[in-house]
Amino acid sequence: MTGNRTGGVPALARLERDVYAQTGVRAVILLEGTNDIGYSAPAADIIAGYRQVIAQTRAQGLPILGGTVPPFGGSFLDTPERQEIWRDVNHWIRTSGAFDGVIDFAAALADPADPTRLATPYDSGDHLHPNDAGCAAMADAVDLGALLRR
């Protein structure tokens, strides 16, 4: 979110171009953090990045909804330390009240028997990226009526 070791542009640096400069934007859904967790960024740093995005988005007069970070158990990112960061970040997203709403992508994609993993029907095969059915489940998790009323 705030830094990227892969050479990509961090989310904080892309907001103007990718979000605010777009015509007709009425609300923002923030789904960021998987790569940060993959680089073992502390939960506090990820949350600080979320707070910056929230402040910038509200300064634009837009509501912002937080999307929980999807599960990645069994993927190359999976370590006990990163699972703890994932739990802490998602707990904050769900309970902090910092967002105008929450979309629980983690719950929508989780394996009921092991919520740290993508459900098999939603797993692209790498245990990290959702497949087409997983993307559809994520879309279904968005309350479009509530989003459009914002």
N, C-alpha and C positions, 0 to 999 in steps of 0.2 A: 504494500500500500504506500509506504513512504520511501522505500528503497528497493532496488531490484538488482540482483546479481546476474541476471540473464541478459542484461543490456536493454530490456524493455523500459518503457516510460512509466514511472510510478503513477498510480491513480491520482494522487494529489496534483501532479503536474498536468494531467489530462483533463481535468474537470471542465475547464473553460471550453476547450475544443470539443470534447466528447459529449458534454451535457448542456452547459449553459448557452452555448452558441447555436444550439439546434432550435429550429422553429417549432413552436407549439408545445414545448415541454411544460407539463402541468404538475409533475411529481417525479421524484427520483427514488429508484430502488437501488440500494447499495448492497452489492454482493462482492465482497473483497475479503482477502485474508488467507486463502489456501496457500498461495505461494509464500506469503510471510511466515505462515506456520511451517511450511516446508523448509524454510531457512532458519527455523527455531527462533524467530523473533519473539521476544517476551510478550505475553498477553497485554501487559500495560502499554507497550509501544504500539501494538495493533489498535488497541482501544483509543490511544491518543490520536492516531491517524483517523479513526472514525469520528472522533470529536471535531477534528479540523474539517472534515468533509461535511459534517452536520452543520457546523457554524457557517461555512462558505455557502452551503445550499440554502440555508435559511436567510442568509444575507441577500440571496437572489430572489427571495420571496417564494421559495418553493418548499413544499413539504417533502420529507425524506423518510422512507421506510427502510428498515434494516433487514437484510436477508441473512439468516444464519448460515454458517459455513457448512457445506455438505460433508458427510462422513468420508473418511479415506482409509479406514482400517484395511489391512492386507495389501496396501499399495506400497510403492517404494518410499513414500513419505512416512510411513507408519513407524513410530517409536513411542514408548511410554511418555517421554517428555512432550512430544508433539501432541499426543492425545490429551494430555493435561492442558496444554495451551488451548487446544480446540474446545475442550469443555469449558474452560474459563471464559474464552471469548464468546462462545454461544450463550453461556449463562448471562453474561453482561448484556448481550444484544437482547435477549428475552426479557430481562428483568430491570434494566437500568432506567427505563422510561425516557432515555435520551432521544429515541426516534419517535416519529409521529405514528408509527405502527411497525409491526414486525411480521415478516413472512418467514415461516419456519421451513426453509428448504431442507434442513437437516432431517427434520421429522418426516417430511414428504418423501425423502429418498432412502431413509434408513431401513435396514433389515430388521424386522420386528424381533428376531431372535438375538441380534447383536447390533444395537444402534450406532456402533462405531464404524459399521461397514455399510456400503451401498447394498440395497436389496438386489438380489440377482437379476430380476427383470429390468433393473435400471442401470446396471453396470456395463460399461463399454468393453470390459475385459481387463482393464488395468487397475480396477478397484479404486479409481480416482475420478475419472471423468464419466458423467452420466451419458448413456446412449440416447437415442431418439425418444424412447419411452420415458427415460428419466427426465429429459428436457420437457416432455409433455406433462409429467407429474409436477415439475417445478412450475410450469405455466398454470396448471390447475390449482396450485397452492396460493396463487395470487387472487385475492378477492377483487376482481376487475371492477365491480360496481362501486366498491368502497374507494378504489384507487381513482376512478374517474370522477367521483364526487369531490375530490380534493381540490 
